[in-house]
Amino acid sequence: AYAAQAVQDIDAIVDRCAMVSQIDDQADPPQPVACRIDDILREIRSQQPSAHRITLAVAENAAAVCVQSDPVLLRTVLRNVLDNARKFTREGSVTLRYEIDPRHNQLRVTVTDTGCGIPPEKRNDIFGMPSDDSKATPGLSLALCRLIARHLSGNISLDEAYTAGARFIFTIPAKP
């Protein structure tokens, strides 16, 4: 079981490295297509292990919302943030919420967990790429999420005011 998990982990690292390289090499922005957010989020949520229940909360203004984006990149960000939340929440809950912010023309997806949280001294490093000269060795997934979010003309950030675990906020334009 340990060897099989190690192979899966290595495969995931290689896939993430390849995606970082591919995004870095793209000079052109992605070609957006219509993406139904509720369908994407339900699909991702259904693929999570059943041992971790993920609550899906939808704001009234976001039911059946459709945005123009790259669905593969969108899924990658959401899957990575949910995987992190699940990994660091041994007990408690993970909540996935999305809403439209009409004032800023943004889709706002929030992943909130009641896990161990991120210590203040590590918050500045969580979105950085791992490097040989760094004492901290953050994983690739949050760095990849930030790279993709920016590639989609959006952002991802840690809500530092939330202290009962971790809360990540991912935004992309709601309409081009």
ZIVENQUI-V98348 format. One record per residue. PHI is phi as a letter, one per 20 degrees, with the letter a starting at -180 (* if undefined). OMEGA is omega in whole degrees, -180 to 180 (* if undefined). D_LAST is the distance of its C-alpha to the last C-alpha in Angstrom with 2 decimals. Layout:
phi:PHI omega:OMEGA d_last:D_LAST
phi:PHI omega:OMEGA d_last:D_LAST
This chain:
phi:* omega:-179 d_last:45.90
phi:f omega:-179 d_last:45.36
phi:f omega:179 d_last:45.17
phi:f omega:179 d_last:42.68
phi:f omega:178 d_last:40.39
phi:f omega:178 d_last:40.83
phi:f omega:178 d_last:39.81
phi:f omega:180 d_last:36.65
phi:f omega:179 d_last:35.84
phi:f omega:177 d_last:36.42
phi:g omega:-180 d_last:34.26
phi:f omega:179 d_last:31.37
phi:f omega:179 d_last:31.89
phi:f omega:178 d_last:32.02
phi:f omega:-180 d_last:28.81
phi:f omega:178 d_last:27.01
phi:f omega:179 d_last:28.53
phi:f omega:-179 d_last:27.46
phi:f omega:177 d_last:23.82
phi:g omega:-180 d_last:23.95
phi:f omega:-179 d_last:25.50
phi:f omega:-180 d_last:23.02
phi:f omega:178 d_last:19.98
phi:f omega:-177 d_last:22.01
phi:f omega:-177 d_last:22.83
phi:e omega:177 d_last:19.35
phi:e omega:-178 d_last:18.47
phi:e omega:175 d_last:15.36
phi:f omega:179 d_last:12.15
phi:f omega:177 d_last:12.04
phi:e omega:-176 d_last:11.12
phi:f omega:172 d_last:8.84
phi:c omega:179 d_last:10.61
phi:f omega:-180 d_last:10.85
phi:c omega:174 d_last:12.58
phi:e omega:-175 d_last:14.85
phi:f omega:-179 d_last:15.36
phi:f omega:178 d_last:18.84
phi:f omega:-180 d_last:20.01
phi:f omega:-177 d_last:18.98
phi:f omega:177 d_last:20.64
phi:f omega:178 d_last:23.68
phi:f omega:180 d_last:24.13
phi:f omega:-180 d_last:24.12
phi:f omega:-180 d_last:26.37
phi:f omega:-180 d_last:28.75
phi:e omega:179 d_last:29.17
phi:f omega:178 d_last:30.41
phi:g omega:-176 d_last:34.20
phi:f omega:180 d_last:35.80
phi:f omega:180 d_last:37.76
phi:d omega:179 d_last:34.69
phi:f omega:179 d_last:33.42
phi:d omega:179 d_last:29.78
phi:e omega:178 d_last:28.90
phi:d omega:179 d_last:25.55
phi:d omega:-177 d_last:24.59
phi:d omega:176 d_last:21.83
phi:f omega:-178 d_last:20.99
phi:g omega:-176 d_last:21.56
phi:e omega:-175 d_last:18.08
phi:d omega:-179 d_last:16.67
phi:g omega:178 d_last:19.04
phi:l omega:180 d_last:17.62
phi:f omega:180 d_last:13.98
phi:c omega:177 d_last:11.60
phi:d omega:175 d_last:8.37
phi:e omega:-178 d_last:6.72
phi:b omega:176 d_last:8.73
phi:e omega:-174 d_last:12.16
phi:f omega:180 d_last:14.73
phi:f omega:180 d_last:17.61
phi:f omega:178 d_last:16.29
phi:f omega:178 d_last:15.16
phi:f omega:-178 d_last:18.69
phi:f omega:179 d_last:20.33
phi:f omega:-176 d_last:19.19
phi:f omega:179 d_last:20.08
phi:f omega:-179 d_last:23.30
phi:f omega:-180 d_last:24.44
phi:f omega:177 d_last:24.01
phi:f omega:178 d_last:25.81
phi:g omega:178 d_last:28.47
phi:f omega:-180 d_last:29.16
phi:f omega:-180 d_last:29.47
phi:f omega:-177 d_last:31.79
phi:f omega:-176 d_last:33.79
phi:d omega:177 d_last:34.54
phi:c omega:180 d_last:35.24
phi:f omega:177 d_last:38.70
phi:c omega:-179 d_last:39.30
phi:o omega:-172 d_last:37.10
phi:b omega:172 d_last:33.63
phi:c omega:-179 d_last:30.05
phi:c omega:177 d_last:27.42
phi:d omega:-178 d_last:23.83
phi:c omega:174 d_last:21.80
phi:c omega:-178 d_last:18.22
phi:b omega:174 d_last:16.69
phi:d omega:174 d_last:13.73
phi:d omega:-175 d_last:14.00
phi:f omega:-179 d_last:12.85
phi:f omega:180 d_last:14.26
phi:d omega:-178 d_last:12.05
phi:l omega:-177 d_last:8.91
phi:c omega:163 d_last:9.91
phi:e omega:-179 d_last:11.45
phi:c omega:178 d_last:14.86
phi:d omega:-179 d_last:17.35
phi:d omega:174 d_last:20.87
phi:d omega:-177 d_last:23.77
phi:d omega:177 d_last:27.06
phi:c omega:178 d_last:30.47
phi:d omega:-179 d_last:34.05
phi:f omega:-173 d_last:35.17
phi:f omega:180 d_last:36.81
phi:m omega:-179 d_last:33.96
phi:c omega:-179 d_last:33.45
phi:g omega:-178 d_last:36.24
phi:g omega:-178 d_last:35.32
phi:f omega:179 d_last:36.75
phi:d omega:-174 d_last:34.38
phi:f omega:-179 d_last:31.09
phi:f omega:-174 d_last:30.34
phi:d omega:-169 d_last:30.90
phi:f omega:-180 d_last:28.99
phi:e omega:-178 d_last:25.83
phi:e omega:175 d_last:27.97
phi:f omega:176 d_last:28.99
phi:f omega:178 d_last:32.63
phi:b omega:-179 d_last:35.04
phi:f omega:-176 d_last:38.76
phi:e omega:-178 d_last:39.55
phi:e omega:175 d_last:37.96
phi:f omega:177 d_last:40.16
phi:e omega:178 d_last:37.30
phi:c omega:178 d_last:35.90
phi:f omega:177 d_last:32.56
phi:f omega:180 d_last:31.26
phi:e omega:-169 d_last:28.46
phi:f omega:-180 d_last:26.23
phi:f omega:175 d_last:24.79
phi:f omega:177 d_last:24.53
phi:f omega:179 d_last:22.63
phi:g omega:-180 d_last:20.31
phi:f omega:179 d_last:19.55
phi:f omega:179 d_last:19.11
phi:f omega:-179 d_last:16.63
phi:g omega:179 d_last:14.70
phi:f omega:178 d_last:14.46
phi:f omega:178 d_last:13.63
phi:e omega:-178 d_last:10.51
phi:m omega:180 d_last:9.73
phi:c omega:-179 d_last:11.55
phi:b omega:170 d_last:15.23
phi:c omega:-178 d_last:18.30
phi:b omega:175 d_last:21.36
phi:e omega:175 d_last:24.75
phi:e omega:-175 d_last:25.64
phi:f omega:179 d_last:28.96
phi:f omega:-180 d_last:30.14
phi:e omega:-174 d_last:30.45
phi:c omega:-179 d_last:33.91
phi:e omega:-177 d_last:34.80
phi:q omega:176 d_last:33.23
phi:c omega:176 d_last:29.76
phi:c omega:177 d_last:26.33
phi:d omega:-179 d_last:23.15
phi:d omega:-180 d_last:19.77
phi:d omega:180 d_last:16.65
phi:c omega:171 d_last:13.22
phi:b omega:178 d_last:9.70
phi:g omega:178 d_last:6.39
phi:f omega:178 d_last:6.82
phi:c omega:-180 d_last:3.79
phi:f omega:* d_last:0.00
